[in-house]
Structure formats: C-alpha cells, structure tokens
Amino acid sequence: REDLRNAMASMRGFEGITGTMSFDGQIGDPVKCAVIVKIDDAGEFTFHESVCP
C-alpha cells in the first residue's frame, strides 16, 4: 500500500481523461484543472469552462 501511495505521489504530467495532472507529493491531492459544466433544464450537460491553478 505504501509503495502504491509513493508511486502515485511522484506522478507528474499524467494524461487523464479530463486533462493533464500531477500529484503534490505531500497529501495526495492532484494538481489539475477543474472542469465546470452546466446542466440545462432538460438535464443535458454542456462544457462551460476549465479553471486551472
């Protein structure tokens, strides 16, 4: 378990489905852009914007 945690914490530039991410190496939170979507009255999801740190 510790080896898996360490491997993930050291990941940089991982190309995921929502974009590129890295991990901070400390508490395990990914550093990546957040995707914001809108949901219309019919329940359809549409891309609104991407906010990056």
Z-matrix of the N, CA and C atoms (Angstrom, degrees):
N
C 1 1.439
C 2 1.524 1 110.55
N 3 1.318 2 116.54 1 -43.13
C 4 1.464 3 119.99 2 -179.99
C 5 1.528 4 111.15 3 -65.28
N 6 1.332 5 116.70 4 -38.15
C 7 1.464 6 120.25 5 178.32
C 8 1.527 7 111.18 6 -63.43
N 9 1.327 8 117.02 7 -40.85
C 10 1.461 9 121.12 8 177.86
C 11 1.520 10 110.50 9 -64.08
N 12 1.317 11 117.10 10 -44.99
C 13 1.459 12 121.70 11 178.86
C 14 1.522 13 110.61 12 -59.79
N 15 1.328 14 117.33 13 -44.02
C 16 1.463 15 121.23 14 -179.76
C 17 1.527 16 111.83 15 -66.30
N 18 1.316 17 116.47 16 -39.06
C 19 1.466 18 120.25 17 178.40
C 20 1.523 19 110.67 18 -64.33
N 21 1.324 20 117.04 19 -43.79
C 22 1.464 21 120.03 20 178.92
C 23 1.524 22 111.37 21 -67.49
N 24 1.317 23 117.72 22 -39.16
C 25 1.465 24 121.43 23 -178.86
C 26 1.520 25 111.81 24 -64.44
N 27 1.328 26 117.39 25 -25.05
C 28 1.462 27 120.04 26 -178.16
C 29 1.531 28 112.99 27 -93.58
N 30 1.340 29 117.85 28 0.85
C 31 1.464 30 120.99 29 -179.11
C 32 1.520 31 110.55 30 -67.87
N 33 1.328 32 115.91 31 135.17
C 34 1.458 33 122.48 32 176.90
C 35 1.519 34 108.29 33 -134.42
N 36 1.318 35 116.93 34 136.70
C 37 1.458 36 121.44 35 175.00
C 38 1.513 37 115.22 36 66.93
N 39 1.336 38 118.32 37 31.82
C 40 1.463 39 121.95 38 178.88
C 41 1.525 40 109.22 39 -71.21
N 42 1.329 41 117.12 40 127.34
C 43 1.461 42 122.37 41 178.88
C 44 1.522 43 109.36 42 -87.96
N 45 1.329 44 116.73 43 97.23
C 46 1.456 45 121.87 44 179.18
C 47 1.515 46 111.44 45 -97.19
N 48 1.309 47 116.84 46 180.00
C 49 1.462 48 121.24 47 -176.78
C 50 1.533 49 112.51 48 -66.08
N 51 1.336 50 117.70 49 -27.82
C 52 1.466 51 120.45 50 179.40
C 53 1.517 52 112.45 51 -102.35
N 54 1.325 53 117.53 52 11.38
C 55 1.460 54 120.75 53 177.36
C 56 1.519 55 112.07 54 125.31
N 57 1.320 56 114.49 55 -172.23
C 58 1.458 57 121.46 56 -177.47
C 59 1.517 58 110.42 57 -81.35
N 60 1.338 59 116.45 58 138.21
C 61 1.458 60 119.85 59 177.99
C 62 1.516 61 110.21 60 -140.83
N 63 1.313 62 114.12 61 155.47
C 64 1.457 63 122.83 62 173.11
C 65 1.515 64 106.41 63 -131.72
N 66 1.310 65 116.88 64 164.49
C 67 1.455 66 120.50 65 176.26
C 68 1.513 67 108.77 66 -110.08
N 69 1.324 68 116.45 67 148.47
C 70 1.463 69 121.12 68 -173.13
C 71 1.522 70 114.00 69 -73.94
N 72 1.321 71 118.11 70 -12.65
C 73 1.452 72 121.14 71 178.37
C 74 1.518 73 113.95 72 78.12
N 75 1.304 74 117.62 73 -2.72
C 76 1.458 75 121.72 74 -177.74
C 77 1.528 76 111.46 75 -109.78
N 78 1.326 77 116.12 76 -75.21
C 79 1.466 78 119.60 77 -175.16
C 80 1.524 79 113.09 78 -103.37
N 81 1.326 80 116.98 79 -0.05
C 82 1.456 81 119.94 80 174.74
C 83 1.510 82 116.08 81 92.20
N 84 1.323 83 117.92 82 3.52
C 85 1.456 84 119.71 83 178.59
C 86 1.523 85 110.35 84 -78.28
N 87 1.335 86 117.73 85 134.63
C 88 1.457 87 119.29 86 178.03
C 89 1.527 88 110.85 87 -73.93
N 90 1.327 89 115.56 88 145.70
C 91 1.457 90 122.00 89 173.87
C 92 1.518 91 105.30 90 -102.71
N 93 1.327 92 116.66 91 109.15
C 94 1.460 93 120.95 92 -175.06
C 95 1.513 94 110.18 93 -161.49
N 96 1.296 95 115.41 94 168.51
C 97 1.461 96 121.10 95 176.55
C 98 1.530 97 109.75 96 -74.18
N 99 1.317 98 115.05 97 148.41
C 100 1.465 99 120.97 98 174.39
C 101 1.525 100 108.00 99 -100.53
N 102 1.311 101 116.77 100 134.93
C 103 1.457 102 122.07 101 178.23
C 104 1.520 103 108.31 102 -97.81
N 105 1.329 104 115.78 103 127.84
C 106 1.463 105 121.37 104 179.37
C 107 1.523 106 107.96 105 -108.65
N 108 1.322 107 115.82 106 126.95
C 109 1.462 108 120.87 107 178.64
C 110 1.522 109 109.49 108 -117.28
N 111 1.315 110 115.47 109 155.39
C 112 1.464 111 121.88 110 174.46
C 113 1.522 112 107.83 111 -107.45
N 114 1.322 113 115.53 112 145.60
C 115 1.459 114 121.50 113 175.59
C 116 1.523 115 106.85 114 -115.77
N 117 1.329 116 116.79 115 119.19
C 118 1.459 117 119.61 116 -178.52
C 119 1.535 118 110.96 117 -82.84
N 120 1.314 119 116.07 118 179.41
C 121 1.468 120 121.21 119 -176.96
C 122 1.529 121 113.00 120 -62.15
N 123 1.333 122 116.56 121 -23.52
C 124 1.467 123 120.76 122 179.00
C 125 1.529 124 111.75 123 -87.42
N 126 1.350 125 116.60 124 -0.57
C 127 1.456 126 120.28 125 179.74
C 128 1.517 127 114.14 126 85.40
N 129 1.335 128 116.99 127 11.22
C 130 1.465 129 121.19 128 179.40
C 131 1.526 130 110.35 129 -83.44
N 132 1.327 131 116.37 130 137.52
C 133 1.458 132 122.81 131 178.57
C 134 1.525 133 109.51 132 -94.34
N 135 1.332 134 117.12 133 132.04
C 136 1.458 135 121.48 134 174.26
C 137 1.522 136 109.25 135 -132.99
N 138 1.330 137 115.55 136 144.26
C 139 1.456 138 121.41 137 178.56
C 140 1.523 139 109.13 138 -63.37
N 141 1.337 140 117.04 139 134.49
C 142 1.464 141 121.51 140 176.49
C 143 1.519 142 110.28 141 -108.07
N 144 1.333 143 117.12 142 -58.29
C 145 1.458 144 120.62 143 178.07
C 146 1.522 145 110.44 144 -165.16
N 147 1.308 146 114.68 145 168.50
C 148 1.452 147 122.24 146 176.46
C 149 1.524 148 107.20 147 -119.60
N 150 1.327 149 117.30 148 129.62
C 151 1.460 150 122.70 149 -178.34
C 152 1.527 151 107.77 150 -115.42
N 153 1.332 152 115.68 151 122.99
C 154 1.468 153 120.39 152 -175.81
C 155 1.528 154 111.21 153 -112.42
N 156 1.346 155 116.19 154 146.95
C 157 1.471 156 119.39 155 178.50
C 158 1.521 157 111.55 156 -71.17
